[in-house]
Amino acid sequence: MMTRQPRGFRIVEVQASHRLTRSMQRLRFVGLDLDHLATEENLHVRLHLPETELPDAESHTRYYTIRKIGAGWFDVDFVLHDSGPGASFARRAVPGMRCGVSGPCGLGIKPAARYLLAGDETALPAIARIAESLPETAAGHILIEVDTARDIIDFHTPINVNVEWFFRRSTWAKERADYSSRLRLAIEALKVYGNRYVWIAGEHDVVMPLRPLLKDTPSLCVPYWRRKEPENVRALSKGDA
């Protein structure tokens, strides 16, 4: 019996692997007929990742943001915080390794004059891509929570879009500013603007309580992963990791 492939399924292979930060690995994939993935309406794809390099290895499907895309190639940034299928694949990736890709999926942003973008490491590739797609006339704020300053990555933003970084493990009290509290204040402050849009993603228990605050604001507010219980560790089950 033939197995039905997911929509837009292609086989791609790793062309290059590059460590962006201590917690982020970028892989460049190449393949044929990838033009359907080049859209700002859908930011993500499904990667069908083999567990090992054996011919009949079991594969795991995970969702990732296409960070950049060109003719016959696209880049994906993987968070390396755990030992899940995505992080494991990224750590062992070498040129020539293959996996499947399908999609695209995952909504982008809607046109607005003022934006609020926010998230943690798992949302960082999507935030960076969105920021670089904004018109230069856009204004707003970007709030990003990472472990330390060593996890910062550079990306382009319009001149009137301000980026704030929050560090969980900083020894400086100012840098340990409460990300969740600052995010709530930013949501409230944005409500004075009529033409606005909010995009937030990250850990389930951080993201979900924000939804009631956004009921009158055009927005996308989604959990990308959920912390394991009772262990106080990051267990990435969805998103860019």
C-alpha positions as MATLAB code, in Angstrom:
seq = 'MMTRQPRGFRIVEVQASHRLTRSMQRLRFVGLDLDHLATEENLHVRLHLPETELPDAESHTRYYTIRKIGAGWFDVDFVLHDSGPGASFARRAVPGMRCGVSGPCGLGIKPAARYLLAGDETALPAIARIAESLPETAAGHILIEVDTARDIIDFHTPINVNVEWFFRRSTWAKERADYSSRLRLAIEALKVYGNRYVWIAGEHDVVMPLRPLLKDTPSLCVPYWRRKEPENVRALSKGDA';
ca = [
       0.000    0.000    0.000;
       1.361    3.432   -0.946;
       1.759    5.962    1.864;
       0.187    9.323    1.117;
       2.727   12.122    1.445;
       1.846   15.362    3.286;
       0.951   18.441    1.230;
       3.961   19.939   -0.501;
       6.289   17.125    0.603;
       9.861   17.245   -0.717;
      13.135   15.555    0.140;
      15.872   18.030    1.041;
      19.430   17.643    2.220;
      21.725   19.600    4.491;
      24.139   21.819    2.595;
      25.756   23.595    5.547;
      25.640   23.787    9.353;
      26.569   26.892   11.333;
      26.482   27.619   15.082;
      24.857   31.018   15.603;
      25.069   31.076   19.402;
      25.747   28.538   22.136;
      22.053   27.550   21.953;
      21.179   27.993   18.279;
      22.297   26.004   15.216;
      21.463   27.069   11.653;
      21.117   24.449    8.930;
      20.843   25.274    5.261;
      18.746   22.806    3.293;
      18.761   22.467   -0.487;
      16.315   20.724   -2.777;
      14.220   20.883   -5.916;
      10.927   22.695   -6.460;
      10.821   24.660   -3.191;
       9.181   27.830   -4.539;
       5.879   27.076   -2.781;
       7.618   27.583    0.577;
       8.589   31.184   -0.233;
       5.585   33.017    1.206;
       5.106   35.555    3.986;
       1.554   34.301    4.593;
       2.909   31.075    6.116;
       6.179   31.229    8.047;
       6.651   27.598    9.001;
       7.186   24.136    7.566;
       7.043   20.600    8.883;
      10.391   18.845    8.942;
      10.246   15.054    8.893;
      13.452   14.193   10.720;
      14.987   10.712   10.728;
      15.943    9.414   14.148;
      19.182    7.950   12.780;
      20.915    7.715    9.420;
      19.774    4.105    8.904;
      17.744    3.577    5.688;
      14.491    2.664    7.466;
      14.890    4.933   10.476;
      11.750    6.194   12.168;
      11.033    9.839   11.428;
       9.638   12.553   13.712;
       7.627   15.529   12.471;
       8.314   18.924   14.026;
       7.329   22.478   13.076;
       9.988   25.095   12.302;
      10.235   28.597   10.948;
      11.947   29.134    7.630;
      14.392   31.822    8.700;
      15.479   32.707    5.160;
      14.716   31.265    1.744;
      16.150   31.607   -1.744;
      16.155   29.762   -5.053;
      16.542   26.087   -4.158;
      17.490   26.577   -0.500;
      16.148   27.603    2.903;
      17.605   28.111    6.383;
      16.193   26.777    9.656;
      17.473   27.764   13.119;
      17.303   24.992   15.745;
      17.303   25.585   19.511;
      19.730   23.163   21.193;
      18.302   23.204   24.732;
      17.161   19.589   24.840;
      17.769   16.164   23.298;
      14.570   16.007   21.240;
      14.411   15.020   17.565;
      15.109   18.525   16.254;
      18.058   19.349   18.480;
      19.531   15.865   17.980;
      19.257   16.174   14.205;
      20.860   19.635   14.233;
      23.775   18.490   16.403;
      24.696   15.579   14.145;
      23.881   17.288   10.839;
      26.563   17.204    8.152;
      26.330   18.069    4.451;
      24.432   15.403    2.566;
      22.113   14.325    5.406;
      18.504   14.143    4.239;
      15.091   14.753    5.697;
      11.596   15.542    4.469;
       9.859   18.920    4.374;
       6.176   19.697    3.863;
       3.941   22.717    4.076;
       4.042   25.665    4.281;
       1.990   26.261    7.442;
       1.740   28.692   10.347;
       0.257   32.140    9.873;
       2.368   35.258    9.538;
       1.333   38.750   10.584;
      -1.343   41.116    9.335;
      -0.626   44.616    7.991;
      -0.556   47.296   10.691;
       1.102   50.587   11.517;
       2.314   49.515   14.957;
       3.453   46.084   16.153;
       4.344   44.172   19.279;
       6.383   41.001   18.722;
       7.475   38.847   21.651;
       8.795   35.416   22.530;
      11.627   33.251   23.799;
      14.327   31.296   21.922;
      11.793   29.068   20.209;
      10.073   32.121   18.734;
      13.256   34.028   17.922;
      13.639   32.737   14.318;
      10.044   33.735   13.536;
      10.431   37.123   15.239;
      13.601   37.834   13.281;
      11.985   36.862    9.987;
       8.878   38.937   10.692;
      10.961   41.953   11.731;
      12.973   41.815    8.531;
       9.774   41.668    6.471;
       8.198   44.768    8.040;
       7.969   47.951    5.970;
      10.442   50.626    6.978;
       7.490   52.802    8.028;
       6.468   50.320   10.756;
       6.805   51.187   14.433;
       6.602   49.212   17.662;
       8.442   46.970   20.095;
      10.064   43.552   20.135;
      10.550   41.776   23.478;
      12.732   38.648   23.577;
      13.618   36.438   26.556;
      16.768   34.268   26.382;
      19.143   32.711   28.923;
      22.079   35.124   28.673;
      23.488   37.859   26.461;
      25.426   35.159   24.606;
      22.108   34.044   23.083;
      21.477   37.342   21.288;
      21.356   37.233   17.494;
      21.392   40.232   15.180;
      18.570   40.946   12.759;
      17.323   43.992   10.886;
      14.401   46.062   12.126;
      12.772   49.278   10.874;
      14.242   52.353   12.563;
      11.140   52.900   14.717;
      10.930   49.321   16.010;
      12.737   48.955   19.334;
      14.188   45.610   20.509;
      14.457   44.716   24.218;
      16.301   41.609   25.443;
      15.597   39.899   28.777;
      18.083   37.482   30.354;
      17.091   34.709   32.743;
      20.601   34.070   34.081;
      22.110   37.527   34.252;
      23.920   38.651   37.422;
      22.761   42.230   36.767;
      19.400   43.068   38.308;
      18.553   45.446   35.452;
      19.057   42.668   32.889;
      16.864   40.298   34.915;
      13.852   42.559   34.392;
      10.615   40.609   34.514;
       9.828   39.657   30.923;
       6.220   38.691   31.621;
       5.445   41.928   33.469;
       7.056   44.029   30.756;
       5.088   42.146   28.122;
       1.792   42.810   29.891;
       2.605   46.519   30.108;
       3.515   46.585   26.398;
       0.189   44.970   25.481;
      -1.743   47.568   27.478;
       0.306   50.437   26.063;
      -0.383   49.319   22.510;
      -4.158   49.612   22.965;
      -4.092   53.376   22.439;
      -3.183   52.746   18.793;
      -5.949   51.837   16.388;
      -3.973   50.152   13.623;
      -2.040   47.607   15.702;
      -1.023   43.947   15.661;
       0.470   41.630   18.304;
       2.424   38.415   17.646;
       3.508   36.349   20.675;
       4.842   32.799   20.976;
       6.745   30.793   23.577;
       6.231   28.573   26.604;
       2.624   27.548   27.294;
       2.353   28.921   30.848;
       3.811   32.265   29.785;
       1.752   32.709   26.638;
      -1.726   31.430   27.523;
      -2.459   33.914   30.384;
      -1.886   36.744   27.890;
      -4.779   35.784   25.639;
      -7.513   37.503   27.714;
      -5.522   40.746   27.472;
      -5.652   40.517   23.666;
      -9.366   39.908   23.162;
      -9.864   43.350   21.572;
      -6.528   43.428   19.728;
      -5.746   41.822   16.355;
      -3.224   39.200   17.391;
      -1.671   35.754   17.186;
      -0.718   34.361   20.601;
       0.366   30.715   20.538;
       2.319   28.290   22.754;
       5.314   26.703   20.995;
       6.276   24.366   23.834;
       5.420   23.329   27.374;
       7.661   22.908   30.377;
       7.947   19.374   31.725;
       6.399   18.708   35.109;
       7.484   18.302   37.810;
      11.034   18.898   36.553;
      12.017   22.517   36.086;
      13.530   21.992   32.670;
      12.724   23.181   29.174;
      11.192   20.427   27.096;
      10.603   21.665   23.581;
       7.769   19.845   21.870;
       6.859   22.340   19.182;
       8.404   25.308   17.513;
      11.957   26.054   16.461;
      13.911   23.567   18.508;
];
